[in-house]
């Protein structure tokens, strides 16, 4: 949720840390701070409420010298967003400084014990408790910093990724993780530390993904030292980054979100590359091929995810049940992990997460693994926690998604899940060959058809201005496009702060129709599919009550185009693939309404990209 960056080497640390914070700002932007040990051995901590630019302005007149430092951009959990609660936090003696992503669940008990020992606290955060505990351990047990961190973390309940400095050892940076991501970058006579690889890629492509309950010591002139919190030595596994610097830039677009919407023809091509063979009318997913029997013998498939990924899971439910004839349940990870679900050894659990670090989904996986289920994950970030703990899976390969509101990750997840459904159905013989071939061929056409939908951007931008006044929206869809309605409503809520709700179109008469008025825009996803006529009837009911309708329809539509106020056409395709086209206008509509309202599209209030804490 928060962003961590650290550096130790021969260069000035501050410019690297600030640039790293900008790269990580999508993870949190309530406040930001930096800690540096300068050439005189002073440990300087500077913090500011707001975005990283506020911190930069604050530091203009400060001593920013030093070749070792840590920095943090915060998404608030304990304590309101302000300068006092911003990270880094000093220890009582100001000898140590710490940054932290995660939640220390037993912080109140630890804090009470430290206060009994005479420690005082300046902030409301759980993080300050941790740095005080490390110092207390260091002083009273007469141990070095790394050992003090090990001993302190043995008392901690919760999730954390931390980095800590000791001004008496200006050649050492200590880091540790449990449940929150952390990656080490290895350069020439220098080390980098970050919550993910985005701040590191500019300097090196050699990285180590830190595992749970591991402590990392980075020292000038020495190799990376990794041990567990119980002091068991580990051998670092160095991996090569599959990430380019150009992927982290806006490329001339005003916002990352718009860039990522327009990237979807390319990203879906990348996601299907090597998997969809149109010439041979075939789909090959290695994660399925290597574990074919687990899928073919599955009595049930459970899909677990959060937010946008949950909507992708709902679409997958339609596809898997239609093509593979296997019962599917779609669960919110946050609920699944805390009830007592019945999970059997012949169940397959599909976990979906863009970041691969979603805390609730990770916990749901661990619960399912304990019950003996087979875990298959759909993830975008190579080397993330969820794919590492899964039995198998499928990477979506869309590149980094910086905009907080997910767009290209959603369509890639739907694509990957559709390919999986087709693979299972083909092997089981529950989908006929003609239909399978037709869908495979149509998959190959989807990127070009998305390009055609993107051609509607200017028109959507124009009529979005009309609807920026609205305080509420309803989104309606049926079948495969009901989850698209949910996703469209979520996008609008996330970035424009307009209240929006998605419903199955037929459910409108079970309550929501009472809300229909001239002031309540209704977005209807109405491609020419199996329930088309019924959705047309729903639109007529809305118009009879003077509602204003924005409809997403198939090219050449003659019915809806006559009764809706605005129509956005998408090319015809197989019904199971319509979400890949119908969601594009909803992404653009949300984007343009938010821009007209003057909202921060890429960094909407109160939201962060990756929810790595509960």
N, C-alpha and C positions, 0 to 999 in steps of 0.2 A: 504494500500500500504506500509506504513512504519510499523515498529514494535515497540510497546510500552510495557514496563514492569516496575513494581513498587513493592516495598516491605516496610512494616513497621511491626516491631515486636521485638523479643528478640534475634534474631540471627544477625550475620554480614550480612549486606545487599549486599555487593559487589559480593561475590561468587554466590548468588542467581540471581542477576541481570545479570551477565555475562553469566551464564548458560542459563538464559531466553532469552538473546539476540541471543545466538547460536540457540536456538530452533526456534526463530522468524526470523532468517536471510533469510529464503526463501521469506520473505515479502519485503526485501530491503537490499541492501548491498553496497550502495555508500559510506556511512560513518556511524560512530557509536559514541555514547557518553554516559556518565553516570554522574549523580549529586548525591552527598552524603552529608548529614549533620553529621559531626563527633561529638564525645563526648564533644568537646570544643565549639560546636555551630557554627563551620565554615561550609559554604556551598561551597563545592569543585566541580567544573565542569571540566571533562576531555573529550576531543574529538579527533577523528582521522579520516582521510580520509581512505576509503577502508573498508575492512571487519572487523568483530569483533575481529579477531586475532590481527589486527593492534592496536586496542584500548587496548587489553590486554597487548601487548608489551609496549605501551606508559605508562600504569598505573603501571608497575613493580616497578618504583622508586617513586611512588606518595603515598600520604596519602589516603588510601582507607578505613579508619575506618568509623564506623557509622552503625546504625541499622535502618536507613530509607534512601531510595533513589529511584531514577527513572532512567531509561535508555532507549535508543532509537537506532534503526537501520533504516537508511534512504533510501528511494527511492526518488530521487530529483524531485521536481515540480518547486518551485520558488527558483532560485539561483543554480548555478552549484555545483556539488559535490566537496566540499572541507572542510577543518577543520573549517573555519569561519562559513559556512552555516550549519554545522552539529549541531544536537541537543544534549544536552539541550542548551537553550538560557537563559542567565542572563537578568534580568531587569536592568535598568539604575543604580540603587544603588547596584546591585548584592545581593539584599535581597531575590529575587525570582528566581526560575529556572523552566523552562517549557519544556515539550516535546509534540509533536503534530503530529497527522496523519490526513490528510485532506487538504482542500484548503479554505482559507479565501478570498472570492471573492471581498470584499470591502476593502481589506487591504490598497490599495493605498490612499483611502480617509481617513481612520483612521490614517495612517502614517503621512499624511500631517497635520492633526489636532494636532497630538502629537508633531510634529516638531515645530509647532507654539508655543507650550507650553515649548519648550526648550529641548525636548528629542532628543537624537542622536542615530543613529543605526549603528551597526557594520556589520550586515549581509545583504544579499539580500532577506531574507526569509519573508514570510507572518507571520510566527510563532513568530518572534521577535516582530512584531507589537502587537501581542496578549498579550505577557507578559508585554510589556510596558503599554498597555491599562489597564491591571489588576492592575499594581502598581499605575498608575495615579488615577484610581478609588479608590483604597485603601487609598491613601494619601489624596485626595481631598474630599472624601465623609466620611472619618473617620470611615471606616467599617472594619470588619474582612475579612480574606482571602476568605472564602466561599461566603460571600455577595458580595465582590468585583468581584469574578468570575461570579456570577449570573448577576450582573449589566453590566459587560463588555460583556458577551455573548448576552445580549439583543440588543447590537449594532452590532453584527456580522452577516454577511450574508455568508453562505457557509457551509461546512461540517467540522466536527472536532471530534477527540477523543484526550483529553488532560489530562496530569497529571502535577501537579504544587506543588512545595515546597516553604515554607517560613522559612528562617533560624531562625526567632524569635519564631517560633512554631515548634520545632523539633519533636513533638509528633503527627503531623497532615499531612495527604496527601490528597489533593483535586483532584478529577477527574471529567470529564464531557464528554458527547458524543452527537453528532448529525450527523447521516449519516455515521459514521465510527464505527466499532465494538469496544466494551470494555467489559471485564469480570472481576469480582472481585472474588478472591478465599478466602475462610474463613478457617483459621487454628486455632490452639489453641493459643490464645493470639498473633495472628499475622494475617496480611492480605496481599494478593497478588493482583497484578493488571496486566492485559495484554490485548493485542489486540485479542488474542484467547486463548484457554485453554492449548495449548501445553507447556508453561512454568510453568503452575500451577499444572498439573497432578501429578508431582513427590511429591508434598507436601500435597495436599488435593483433595478430590473429591466433595467438597461442593462449589458451585459457584452461583453467581448472575450475570445474563446478564443485563447490564445497558441499559435502553431504551433511545430513542431519547429525547433530551432536559432535561435529568436528570443530577443532580450534586451529586456526592458521596463524603462524608467526612469520611475518615478512621482515627480513633484516637485510640491510645493505651488505652486499658482498657475499651473501649466503643463499643456499637453495631454499625453496619453500619448505617450511617445517609444518607438518600436519599431524595432529594427534586427536584422539577423542577426549571427551571431558573426563574420562577415566584413565587418561594418559597412555592409551594404546597407540603406538606409532602407526601411521598410515602412509602408503606410497602414493604420491600424487599422480593422477592420470591426466596427462596434458592432451587437450583436444583442439582441433582447428575450427575457427569460427567460419560459419557460412553466412556472412553478412557483409554488405558493402556500405561505405559511407554515403553514397548517393541515395540509398534507400532511406536515410535519416533526414533528408532535406526536403523542402516543400516543392522544389522543382518548378517554381513560378506560380504555383497556386496560392491563393490568399490564406488557405487553411489546409492542414493535414487531412481533415475529414473530406474535403472536396477532392483533394488529390487521390485519396484512397478509394473514394467512390468511382472516380474515373480510371483507376488502375484495374478495376475488376475484370475487364476482358483479358488483360495480360495475366493477372493472378490466377484466374480460373484455368487459363491455358497451362500455366506452370503447375497448378495443382493436379491437372489431368495428365501432364506429360509423363510418358513411360507407363501409364496405367490404362488409358483409353486408346485402343487401336481401332480406329474407324475402318481402316482398310480390311482388317481381319474380323471386324464386328466382334471385338473382344474387350473385356476388362480384366486387368491383372492387378490385384492388390496383394503384395507379398505378406502382409500381416494376416490376411485371410487364408492365403494358400498354405502358409506354414502351420496354421491352426485350424484347418478345414473341419476336422472332426468335432472340435468343440462347438462350432457354429451349427453344423448339421445335426448334432445330437442335443442341441439346446432345447430344453422344454419351455424356456422363457428368456426374454432379453429385457434387462432393466437399463434404462438410460438415465444417467444422473448428470446434472449440470446446473448452472446458475445463469440468470439474466438472458442475454441474447443467445447464449449457447443452449439454454433450455428450450428456446423457441426452435432452434435448429433440430433439437431432439424430438420435438413434437412432429415436425415434418418427417423425420426419419421413422417415427412410429407408423405413419400412414404408409410409407414406402415398404418397410420391412413386413408389415402385416399383409400388404397387398401382394408383394412379390415372393416373399419367403414363407408366408403362412405360419409365422411364429408369433405368439402373443408378446406384446411389448407394453411395458409400463414406463412412463416418463416421470422422473422424480426430481423435485428441487433438492439439491444436495444438502442444503441447510436443514431441511426437514427429515430427509432420509437418514441422516447420521444420528439424529436424536430420538427417533422412535425405535421400535424393536421390529425391524423388517424381517420377513421370512425369506431367507436366502438359501438356496440349495446349491450343491456342488455341480449340478448340471445347468446352472444359470450362467448366462453371459452378461456381464456388466459393461456397458459402454459409457465411458466418462468423456465428457466434452469440455474443453477449456482452451481458449485462445492462448493464454499465457503459460498454461501448464503449471501454474502456481496457486490456483484458486483454493483457499484454505478449506472451505467446506467440501469441495469436490475431492480434494486429497484425503480428507478424513472419511468420506463416504467410500472411497476406494479401499482404504485400510480396513474398514468394517467388513466390506464384501470379501476381501482377501482372507480375513480371519475365518469366514464361513466357507471358504473353499471355492468361491466363484472364480470364473475366468475373467480377467480384466483386459479390456480392449479400449485404448484411448485415442481420441481425435484431438490433436494439439498442433499449434503453429510453431512454438519455440523449441528448437532442437536443444536437447540437453536439459530441459526443464524437469521439475520434480515429478509431475504426473506421468510422463512417458517413461521415466526411469523406474518407477515402481509398478508399472503395468506389465502384464504378461506379453502383450503385443499391442500394435496400434498403427496409426496412419498419421503422418505429418501432412499438414495442409499446404506448406511451402508458399505462403503469400507474402513473405517478408515482414518486417516490423510494421505493426499497426500502432501509430502514435496517437491518433485521435482517440479520445476517451470513448466516444460513441462508436461501437464496432460496426463496420460495414463490410469490408472485403473478407474479414475473418468469417462472418456469418455465411456469405455465399459459398465460401470454400468449405466450411463445415457441412453445409447442405449437400454440396457436390460429393464430398468424401463419403457421407452417409448414404447417399443415393447409390454410389458405386458399390458400397458394401452390400446394400439390400439386393442389388442386381446380381452380385456374385453369389450370394447365398441362394437366391431363387434359382439361378441357373444350375447350381450344383444339386439342389434338391429336386429340380424338375417341376417347380411350382410356378414358373413363368414360361409361357410358350416361346419358342425360338423366334417367331416373327415379331412379337412384341419386344423381346430382348434386343434384337437387332435394330429395330426402329428407335428405341430409346438410346442405344449406344451411338447410333448415327446422329441423333438429335443432340446428344451431349456435345459432340464435336462442333455443332453449330451455335451453341449457346454463347460463347464469347463474342461472335460477330453480331448476334442478336442483341446482346447487351449494349454494344456500340450503337446500335440503332436507337435503343431506348435513351441512351445518354444524349442523343441528338435533340431530345425534348427539354433539355436543361434550361434553355433560355425562356421557353414558354412557361415552364413550371416556376421559374424565378419571377416572371411577370405576375402570374396570378397568386403567387404566395404572398405578395404585398397586401392583397385584399383580405387575407385571412389572418394576418398578424395581430388583428384586434381581438381575436377570439380568446376566451378564457377556458373553454372546454372543447374537446373534440371526441367524436365516437368513430372508431374504425371497425368495419365489418368485413367478414370473409367466411367462406365455407370450405370444408374439405382441406386439401393441401394449402389453401390460402387463408384459413383461419389463423394459423401461427404467423402468417405474414401480417395480418391485421394487428396481432399482438406486438409484433416487432415494429411495425410502423408507429403504433401508439407509444411504445417505449422510446423510440428515437426522438419523437416530438417532445416527450416529457423531459428526457435527458438534457437536451440542448437548448430548448426554447422556454422551459419552465411552464409550459401550458399543460393543464391537466388533460390527459387523454386516456381513454379506455378502449381496449379491443374486445370484441365479442364475436361468437359465431352468429352469422346474420340471422338465423332462425330464432335465436334467443332474444332478439330485439323486442319481440312482443311479450316477453316474460319480464318486463320491467323497464329497460332502457328507453323504450319508445316514449315514455312519459317525459323524457328530457328534450324531445325533438322540438325545435323552434327555429326561427330565422337566425337566432344568435348561436346556434349549435351546428357547426359544420360536421358533416358525416362523410368519411372517406370509405368508399366501398370497393373492395377488390373483387372484380367481376369478370375474369377471363371466361371465354366460351368453353366451359367444362361441363361436367355431369350435372351440376346443380344450378346451371346458369339461369334457367327460367325462374327458379325459386328466388334467386338473388334479385332478379329483375322485379319480382313482386315486392320484395323488401324495399327496393328503391322507390317504387310507386307509393308505398305506404309512407315513406319519409316525405316525398314531395306533396302528398295529400295533406301533410301537417306543416307545410311551408318550410321544411328543412332544406338546407343547401347541401348539394351532393357533389363531391369530387370522386370520380369513378376511374378506376384502372381497368381498361377493357382490351380485348383482343383487336388487332388491326381489322378494320372493315366492319366493326360492330355497328348495327343499325338500330337496335332497340334502345340500349342504354344511352347512346349518344343523343337520342332525341329528348330524353327526360332529365339527364344529369346536367348540372350547371357547368361543370368542367369535366372533360374526358382526357385521359392520358392513354394512348394506345401502346400496346406491346405486341411483338410478333407472336404468331401462333406457335405452339410447341406442344410436346407431350404433357399431359396433365400433371404428372409427377415432377416435371421440370419447371412448371409455371412460377413457383416461388422465386427462382433465380432471376426471373424477368420482372415480376410484379413488385418485388421489394425495392427495385432501383428507383422508381418514381417516388416511393415513400421516403427513401433516404434523402433524395433531392428536395422534396417538399419540406421535410423537417429542417434540413440545412438552410434553405433560403428563408423560411419563416424566422429562424433563429438569427440569421444575419440582419434581416430587416428590423428585428427587435433590439439589435445591438448586443446580443449575447456573445459570450466567449465560447465559440463553437468547439474548439479543441480542448478547452479546459473548463467544462461547466462546473458551476458551484457545487460544492459538497461531494463531488464524484472523483474517483481516481480510476485509472485504467485497470489495475490488477488488484483484486481484493484478496490480499494474502493474510488477512486477519479476519476473525469472525465479525 
